[in-house]
Structure formats: C-alpha cells, structure tokens
Amino acid sequence: MTTRTRAHRPRHVARQPIWTPDGRLLGHEYLYRTAQGLPAGVDRWEPARQDLATRDVLAALYDDGPPAGTALVFVNVTRTFLVGGLPLPAPDTRLVLEVVETVDADAAVLDGLAALRAAGYRIALDDWTGTPAQLAMLPLADYVKVDCRDLHRLGPRGLHRARSGGARLVAERVSGPDLVDVCRLLRFDLLQGNALGMPALCA
C-alpha cells in the first residue's frame, strides 16, 4: 500500500498502558477511535465493520514495519483474522491477538489459534467470564483479561479457572486506587485501566 493510499484512509488509534503490579510497563492495548478521538463502540458493530476496525488498527501499527521498542502490542481481533479470512502482519512475538468475547470456538477458530500461536503470535482472551467458548480456547491462551466489573460475580473459583491453563491474568478496567489494591491482593499478573493510565491518541 502506498503512502498516498494511506493518506486517504486516516486511522485513529489510541493506546492504553498495561503494567506489572510493581509498576513496570509491559505493553499497550491499541484501540480504534473515532475521528474526534472518542471511543467508537466497536463491540456493538456488526462483524464486517469490526473486521474493518481491526484491519485499520493493525495497518496503523504495522504498515511501515513493526512498532519501535520492546513493549507488547495488544490488539482486538475478530474471527475473520483468526481463520485466515483477512491477513495479519508478519509474525511478531510482541503482537498479542486479543480474541473478542463474541468469537465462537468452532473447529476453524481452534485450528487457527493453534497455528497462529505456533507461528509466534501470542493469544489473549478478552472479557473472561468462563463461557464454553472461552474454556475451549483457554489452553491456547497466553493471557486472560478480566473486567474488574466481573470480579464479584466470578469470585475466587472463576479466577482460578481462568488461571488453570497457565495463562497470565490481566485485570482491565482498573478504575481507581482501591481496585489497584484489590487486584494486587488477588495476584493479577498485569493491570490495565484508567487509574493507571488513560487511553491516549497515538501520534
């Protein structure tokens, strides 16, 4: 894709930091934004539009080569990318493919996840609630992300199940100092949320 073509397809991407509990930066989640820099509500879009949002975020990050630095790159991906319907960037061990919660764990998805992981990509499961689909994908996950709003409902048993495949547990939507303390007590491996850094538009 030429520079001229890219110039006619503006992309608006924000990133939010992901930290270890002791305050070391591990990576960023990259998020699709409107032209005004606001959340776009992509999770409420139909699948074909979600595909376009994922494509644009990946293109903004990788069209000119991998992002600089060593931080991990978390990007929400749809089923289409997992089964080879749309191309991903060349394998990058820093790229974490964050499987959105609407993806069903059919045979094509499970085969795709296994192949992508073998190729060097990392896999995260977003918005863990322990659905049958998420449980089927759990053995292929490097990270499991838990929305802090679900902590009470999940309870210790739900968190134990999320850890059972050996994935690192990421607390997301950590919205205040009290939740930071709670997530540390619950032994989350990584923390993400506005209390630790608001999403900021990429330059």
C-alpha positions, 0 to 999 in steps of 0.5 A, a space after each residue: 500500500 502506498 503512502 498516498 493510499 494511506 493518506 486517504 484512509 486516516 486511522 485513529 488509534 489510541 493506546 492504553 498502558 498495561 503494567 506489572 503490579 510493581 509498576 513496570 510497563 509491559 505493553 499497550 492495548 491499541 484501540 480504534 477511535 473515532 475521528 474526534 478521538 472518542 471511543 467508537 463502540 466497536 463491540 456493538 458493530 456488526 462483524 464486517 465493520 469490526 473486521 474493518 476496525 481491526 484491519 485499520 488498527 493493525 495497518 496503523 501499527 504495522 504498515 511501515 514495519 513493526 512498532 519501535 521498542 520492546 513493549 507488547 502490542 495488544 490488539 482486538 481481533 475478530 474471527 475473520 483474522 483468526 481463520 485466515 479470512 483477512 491477513 495479519 502482519 508478519 509474525 511478531 512475538 510482541 503482537 498479542 491477538 486479543 480474541 473478542 468475547 463474541 468469537 465462537 470456538 468452532 473447529 476453524 477458530 481452534 485450528 487457527 489459534 493453534 497455528 497462529 500461536 505456533 507461528 509466534 503470535 501470542 493469544 489473549 482472551 478478552 472479557 473472561 467470564 468462563 463461557 464454553 467458548 472461552 474454556 475451549 480456547 483457554 489452553 491456547 491462551 497466553 493471557 486472560 483479561 478480566 473486567 474488574 466489573 466481573 470480579 464479584 460475580 466470578 469470585 475466587 473459583 472463576 479466577 482460578 479457572 481462568 488461571 488453570 491453563 497457565 495463562 497470565 491474568 490481566 485485570 482491565 478496567 482498573 478504575 481507581 486506587 482501591 481496585 489497584 489494591 484489590 487486584 494486587 491482593 488477588 495476584 493479577 499478573 498485569 493491570 490495565 485501566 484508567 487509574 493507571 493510565 488513560 487511553 491516549 491518541 497515538 501520534 
